[in-house]
Structures are given as structure tokens and as C-alpha cells.
Amino acid sequence: MTNPAFLGYLTNPYLVDPYSGDTGLYSWGMEVNRQIVNATETVGAETSLNIVDRPFALGAEALLTIADRPNPVGMETALNINDRPNPVGMEVSRQILNLPKVLASEANLVIQDAAILGMETDRITSVDFPVGAEVDRGVYQDHPVGMSAEGVIKSAKVFGSEVSRFINDRQAPQGMEAQRQIIDLSTSYAMEIRRDHSMASWLCEEMGYLQQPYLSGPYLTAGICSQMGAEVSRQLYVQLAKGMEVNRVIKADMYLGAEALLTIANYPAPVGMNIEMMKALTYGMQTRLALYNTTNLRIMVDFPSRGTSGVNWSATSTQAGDFSPNNLNTDIVEQQWRSNTGVTSAILTCDTEVVQGTPVDTLAILNHNLTTSATITIEGSNSPIFAPVQESFAVVPTRINAFYIAPTFPTLQSRYWRFIINDPTNPEGQLKIGTIIFGTTVIFQGECFTDQVTRKLRHFSDKVATEGFTNVSNDRALKTAVSLEFRFLRYEKGNYKNIRSIFETARTSLKCLWIPTPQDVTRFAVFGKLVTIPDEIHVNYGHTENNTVDFSLEVDESL
Amino acid sequence: MSSKDRRPYLTATVLDQALLDACHDNLECRLEMIVEIETPTGTIYASDRNKYVGSIFYEALLNFPVIARTVGEWLSNELQFSTLTFELSNVDGRFNKYLPAGADFGGWIGKDVTVKLGLAEQGATYFPIFTGKVTDVGGFKRTTKSIIVIARDIYDRMNASFPQDTMTETAYPKIEAKNVGKLIPIIYGDYTVGTEPAPASIPAFVVNGNDPQVTRKEKSILSISGPASPAIFTCPSHCLDVDDPVELLTSGTLPAPFAPATTYYVKSVNLDQFTLAATLGGPTINSTTAGTGDHRFKIAASATYEPIQLLLAFNDLLSFGELYLQRGTDYFAVPSSEITVGAGNKSATVAHNTATLWVNGGAYLYESGDTFWATCKGKDLGAYSDNLVSQARDILLTYGGLVSGDFHSSWDTYRDKASPSQSAIASIKSRAWIGEQTPALTYALSMMEQVRLEAFVNRDLKIQVNSLHFEDWDAAPGYRVRNWDVEKDSLQTTIDEKNNFNTAQGVFNYLPDVGQNAYSTPIFTNLAAITQSGKRIAKKLVFPNLYLLDDVKAQVTEILKLSSSTLEIITGNLTWRSAIKDVGDFLSLDVKIGSAIFDEVPCMVRDIGYDPNGLKVPVKIWSLAMTPFPGYTPLNPGIVGGYSATITEET
């Protein structure tokens, strides 16, 4: 194509070559308005460029529109800088709207703040099948105040997303501060996160997860190694998070150690880890660490509720006969405490006889006759008259057995505990409870049993086959048994050590309270004995951390 | 929407047949067993499961054995009682204190053991199915993980033999050696009639036949101490009393100052020794020399004759009748003037060497070998002294260790039964002289059988009477047993060959003087049964306590009707629906299992038990399919026995 004598800018490389217009008047810059109007077969572009009512326009104000054309071949563009008194950057808006077969991308970039120094970017790809969306943004200035970045992929079927973010070149970087989110993606998977180990750290005797490849190494730990000034906040908000939810805060102004709080709260099915860590103002490091969760298997082996004497319960009402409140201490759940007939409100008081008190992370009220409308308030105190009440919580009764799982690690210890029970609609007109146990449990951290749990409801009934081609039964009892399978338990880690200790302590003769799913206690909880001490299959890789143990166990409350 | 409760046992408070029937409709119930074992330090409450009954908690410590009750064999005076073994878990060592080297070792013997059966936790529904006591032989022992308690049924005590008391030298120091050790008889009923062949049949034992004042015979003195202060005369069974006058005899020289033919007076006595005084009540004589030769003594001629002391019975008697002396083959009626009846009418004395001349025209002087026979009426049981049921009950009460509360009201019912005539217990005469040891239970059962009654331990653990009187049977039992009431493969049937006879003769009226039953009835036969069986099957029936012929003939006839009726014995395990049935209960058997076809046949429960494995009820029942009785006529032909049978008295 040959250029005409007066070349318009649309025929030259855009913003590269000089351009002029024959109708521009008094402009410091350039004001251009070219139109191809009413042409039946436009070959070039139809353009409208206006600088209107701008007394001192330094930039360019342009409007390019292809409107009401049935077959646009080019691009329809609107670029506006509106209402910005002193724009230093660039305000750009590009849109392709309502076009059924776009081949290019549809984009919108907006800088909206009045005094932004950095760059604010938002990109959205909202088509159903984006391929290879990749986002990487950085701020490389000398004195960044920080970087605030957010990248969101909202498609319901994302896969293969990869994220890597760094803060580099800070003058006094304290570490890395980052936040990442995957929001409302119920079926996200294959997320990969890398952590940089470039910061100074030192090893503990048992490695903490923060020093291991995140979610790829073990994170069960007896102590977390400190990294100076590391501040991390990560959250997963999805309903079925398979990763880890972490929140860590360093609150102190002057500290040499680290102060951190990690909490998983109010999620129905968390699988992660809940950690509280405290630091003192020392040059060394003083650490108290408790690993606690409300999701994994927990086992109560020891029952501080039984005191040291076994005769440590009292009740405001007890029926005459073999119904002493100390029956609550027996492993025989059929042996009950009963209030007097006609008494549906009573207080049971337990003196744990442990001077320093005992914390309660798990509590079970077994073989009771309370209705689901009953109220059970449990109070702990170090005063026998419960003045003051140190802690209080409620147990929601479920049929036959009721449980309480502390939502967070209990930090208070009480010697005296009382159960304030009110069940005015009890159809039996009296309260009956077989066994109460409470105290702290052995809680599996990270590792747990496999997904498949076998629950057996066993009906004990003597049956007699008759000549009438049917059986006649004499009913006995309904008992529960639960089987759990464990695979690849790390040999050197606490989970295996703990359960092995339980095998050695409880053997097949002591009843323990097994709660496989604390978030849904009644589903699998069983107060019973091991049917057998499991055979363990050890996989031995030599002196490495990869040695594992497999075994299956069954707990039966009828044994 | 509501529907019929399919588990009524969960809320029921009464265990009755209606509940069991309702539960059986849904094939499920919840009957349970518990045991209470008394120990020196309290009671063990145990079961085969952990549970409450009422306000007591029963801990799962044991498995129960099968427990059974029986009425025993018909025409047998045996009633078997259970000896049960309970193995209590002792894995925690809680019972170690009762074991060897334990603090309470040996303390369990005789302790009570009670097993009960009932509905779940409803205490009021539980009834005892076994009461016993820990035995004194191997009553408890241990294994490495358990303690074993062996208990014998509490009614086993009825097997205690009686009479227990014998004539001893301690009780009767002047008794002749030949009578030492003889049992003192127990007597019930009227022995003033039918005492054939002698005028009296009750032996009256002489218990002072060794008294020198009765016999007037010399006795050898073993030794006289001398010189000694006092002089002690050693003479076993000397039978002297203080102040008895005696004279000394010798083959040599008596120790000084004693002299022959001199009357001395007994100063002091013990069983084998005595001392003498020169005057009645004077000082004891010392001896100054040893004396030589053999010495003897005799009652001084001046002494009076002591009366003959006679003993009839251990128990007090209603009356003492007549007394006869038998010397050789001769009988002499003892004049009433010579008789002094002792307290309780069970003893008497006969004057000796009096002016009354009643033995061959002379005065009676006792001779060794003299035998006395008496008539009497036995123990006073008020209006029921002759009543067989009352006598049997009293034997169990007095000698079987029972108390009145152990007896079911049926004892009174049958005691007073007045009709029909063949079963009118109230008018049937009975008597008993028990001079040989026999278990009280055995004797009482043998009495009951003579009038076609049986005794058994019922469901309430009381001694109850079961009647074999046709007229007492239930012709239309409301309780019906069908195939689904019978455990698979458990039903077995056999013919009661033991008691299948068609000819019988009764012997009756046991008399102690002849040592056997004195009378016999004619022979009775069931000719149709003989024809049917093709042979004559005879049995002698013994009625030792009946002594009137008509009474015995009626019983022989009725027993023969029953025995010739082809009784079939059925054993099997019923379901718990039958758990509250009892021995003697009637049920309608309506089962059809292979060739065992029973089309609503009345049956009598003979044995019943409780098998903890499923709470099965093992039973033994009589099928009365071939036994007509009032109200019931078997459908099929071939009936030869039963109530309508023709019994012929052979002449």
C-alpha cells in the first residue's frame, strides 16, 4: 500500500512516528478528529479522537469507537482518563464487549486510588476454559513500602495454576510477608506452594514443619524452630480444605524470639493443625508448644475424673440402692448413678483429687437416659464450693452417650468439676448416667487412620432355632465395635509412639475412650477394649525418617 | 401413626403368660437370670451380664448352668435335687480372701445361693429357680482365674434320715446291752386296730432291763480299792442308784472292813464306779486292806422292786392303748392297774412283783427276754391324725427340716379332698411306724404315692402336691405348644415302659411286730390291655401306710387304669414362652414334626428346666393321647387304659 501525501497517524506506527492533523487548532499537543462516516464498505478504521474542554491537557485524551457496525474487523476501543486531577500514571480501560467470537483477550486495567505510588493491577479472565493463565507481578522500586498483590482465578475448573511470589530488594526486609487465597473453589486441587529457605534458621531436635517443604515433609513436631522475624499468614477458606490453615502473629514490639498464634476455628471439617506458641523476652528462646486439633483420632487412656480414691463423686440426689454417684467411675457403663425418682434436675460434683487440677479436652457421659432437650452445664473450679467458677462449658446431650470436645487447647486446670443437669422432660422421671470420664487425651497429629473406618453394631441375642422354621430370640444388648486402619505412620514420630504406649498400657484388658472423629464424635466413638493388640508391619528404610508402620486395630465395647 | 408394640418386654412390669405370648408373637423377649451368693462378708450379686434388677446391680461374673426341677418318676419315691456349680470370674482377685490362705477361707460353707429368673430390670418379675447352700464338701475351690462355688438345692435337706435318736446308756443307764443303739421309733396314726396277727403291734422297749433292782441278779465287781479312802468299787454298768441297799459276795476275802451278807448303802455313783456307806446316808467307807478273790454284789433282799420302764416312741403320742407281755409264744395282757403311762403317752412303766397276779396266775417278775407290745395312737395331728397327707407333711416339717411356709396350699387341698371316693384323701386312713432310718423325703413321697399324689418343688420353690387323680386333670389346656415353641431337633418321644403294666396286686398294712406288710389285696387286671399287649405285665404295689382293704383296692384300681394306658414320654426344649410353666401344668401339644404328630393332645409337665443358652426350657412331658380322663376322649381307637378302663378283680 502506498502512503498518500499527508499521512494520518493511523497509517503510521502508532505513537512512534510523528503524526499531524489538518484540523487541529491551538493545541499544545495534538487534537485529532477523523471520521469515516456513512461509508458502505470501510477499509480503514473509523476513528474519533477528541480533546474536549481540557484547558491544559498534557496527555492524550482519545476516544475510538466502532459503533453499530454489523461486521467490525478491527478493534473497538475506548480509552479514557476521567476525573483524575493529576494523573501521573496511566489510566487505561480496554474492553471488548458482547462479542461472541473474540480472538484476543478482554481486559480491564484500572488505577483508582488518588495517590497510588505503586501499581495496582487487576486482571480477570472470566471465560470458561482459560488456558495457561499465568500471573507474575512485582514491585522493584528501591524503597517499596510493601507489596500488596492479589491474584484470583475464579473459574470453577482451574488446574495447573502455579504461583510464586517474592519480595526482593527491601532495605530491611524482616522476612517474607505473603498472603494467598483460593476462594470458593470447592474442587480445587493440585495446588503447589514453594517456600524459600534462604532465611536463617536452625534445627531443632525434631524438625518443625516450618523448616520442611511445606505440606510435603512431616509437620508433627515437639518444637518449632524459630526463624528471626518470620511473619507468615496463610489462610484457606474453602469448605473442603485439604491444605493447611495457618495464622501466625508476632505482637511484641521488641523481641528476639518469635511469638506466634496459629488457630483453626469454626470450621466443620478442618484437617489442619492448631498451634499456640509463646515467646518470652529472652535472648535465648523459651518455648511452650502444644499441638492440638479437633479433627484427628483422640484416645483417652487415663481418667483423672476418677480421682485417686475412686470415691470422689457426690450428687444432690441419689436413689437408694446400688446407684451411688461413684458408679460413674466404673468401666461398666451399665452400672449407673441414678437420681431419686421424680428428680430431673441434679448436680454431680467430681473432686479429681488432683491438687493442681486437671484440664479437660475431652469428656464423655456414657449410657445416660437424658433427653436431647436436657441441658448439661459443666463448671470447673479450684474451689470445692465453686467460688469462683474458673471455666464453664455446655455439653449437648446426644442419645445414650454425650461428648464434649474442647474447641481449643485447654489452658486452665480445675480440681473440682460439677455437672449441672436439668432434664425436666425426662420420660423416666429420673436421671441415669452410667459412666463419666474426662481429662486429656492422646491426640493424633497430622497422621491418622485411613479414610475407611469399619463400625460394627453388634446385637447380642440368644437365638433358638425352632421347628417352626424361625428363630426365637432372647435379647441381650447392642454393642459397638470400630475398626481403624493405620498406614504409613512415621516410626519415629509421636503418633506411633503414643499409640504404642497405649497398646502397652491398656493392652486388651483396659477400656479406653476412642474418638476417631472428634468433629462428629458420636459417629465412631467407642468406650471399649482392644480386641487384640495389633500386629505391626514395619517398613524399614534404615536410619531415615521414612520408616513407617502399618497396623489395624479394633475396639469393642462388648469386651 | 402408631402400631402394636413389638417389644413389649421393654416396658412390661409383670411377667405373665400374656406378656410371653405377646413377645413370642414377635419372636423376641428379654428374660435373664441372676444369682445371689451369700458370703461371710456380704452378698455377691452376679449374672451373666451387667445389669440392674430393682435397685441392685448384678455384675457379669459367671455363666449359668442348666437348672432343672422334676417331680421324679411316677411310683418312685425319689425326688432328685440339683447340685449346681457356679464359676465366678476372679481375674481381678476379688475373691482371693475366700481362698486358701485368704482372710475368710472356709467361710462359705452353708451359705445361701439363690438363682432367679425374670424380665430385664423389673425386680418384681424375678422368681427363684434355685435355692441352695454351699456344700460342705468341696463347696468352693479355685482356678487361676475363677472361684468355683458348688451349691446343693436347699430342699436336699429333706433327705435327712429319720429317726435319728437311739436308746443309749447315757439316756437310759439301766438299759440292757441288747437294746443299746436301737432307734426310737416315730409313730403316726391309729395302731389300735388291724394289728394282726398279735393283739398289738407296737413294740414297747424295756429300757431298764439291766437294773439289778429289776433283774435281782448278782453282778461282778471288777475291783475294790484298798487300802483306800474311800474304797472305790469298780463295776461297769452297775446300774445302781444312791441309797440302793446292796450286799457283797466274794470268793476270797473282802477288803476290810467290808463283810459278806451285810447290807450297805450306795453312797455315790458314776457310770462305772460306786462307793458304799454303812448306813443310809452315812459316811463313805474306807478300806484298810486290799482283799483277795473275786467279788460280786447284789441288791439286798429288803430292796423294793423297781417298775419295768417301757418306751414306745420318740414322739409324743395321742394315746397309749393296751399293753401285752410276750413271753415265748404266750401273750399276757398287762392289767391297767400295773401300768403307769408316762408323759406324752410315749412311755410307760409296769409294776414289778406286785400283788396282782397276771402272769400264769402269779406275780410278774421280769425276765430277760420279756417283750412288750402296745396299742396306741400316734402323733396328735388334731383332726388329721389319720390323714396321710398330714402325716407326710408333718414328717417333712419335723424331720425334713421344712417350715410351714415351704408348703404350697395344695397340701391342704388334697388333705381335705373328699370326693370321688377313690380319691377321698380325707377319709383314707393312714398310719406309720418308722423304726428304721430312712430319708424323710423318701418316706413322705412313698406315703403320697399310695394315694396317687406326688410332691415336687414348684416355681415358687415351695413343696407342692401334684395329683395323678384323673378327675383333677385339665382336659382343655389353654396353653398350646406348636412347632415354633419347640427347639429344632430337640423333640424326642419314648414309651414309659417302666410304668406300663396291666396287672397289679396291692400289699398293705406294715406292722412292726411282723416286720412286713400284713395284708394283700386281690389281683386286679386290665383284660383289654392284656389282650392288646399280648401279655400279662404284673406289678406288686405296696401300700405300707394304708391298712383298710377298700382304701387299697381303690388305689390299685386307679393306678392300674393309668399304668395300662400307654403313657408316652416326650422330651425337648421349649422356647422361653414356656418359662413360667411348672411341673404338673397341663399344656396342649399341637406339634407335627415328622412322624411325631400330636394334634392338641393334653400333656402333663413332669420336668422343667432353664437353659441359660437362649433361655430354653427343657421339659419332660407326659402325652395323654392314649389316656382318657374326665372331659378328654382321645380321637383315635385302641384305648385300653385311662379313666374309662375296665379293671377286673380276680377272684
Interface residues (C-beta under 8 A of the other chain):
Chain A: Q319 A320 G321 D322 F323 N327 I332 E334 Q335 Q336 S461 D462 K463 V464 A465 T466 E467 G468 F469 T470 N471 V472 S473 N474 D475 R476 A477
Chain B: R7 Y9 H24 L27 E28 C29 R30 L31 Y45 R49 N50 K51 Y52 G54 S55 I56 F57 E59 A60 R482 N483 W484 D485 V486 E487 K488 L491 N573 T575 W576 R577 V591 I593 N613 G614 L615 K616
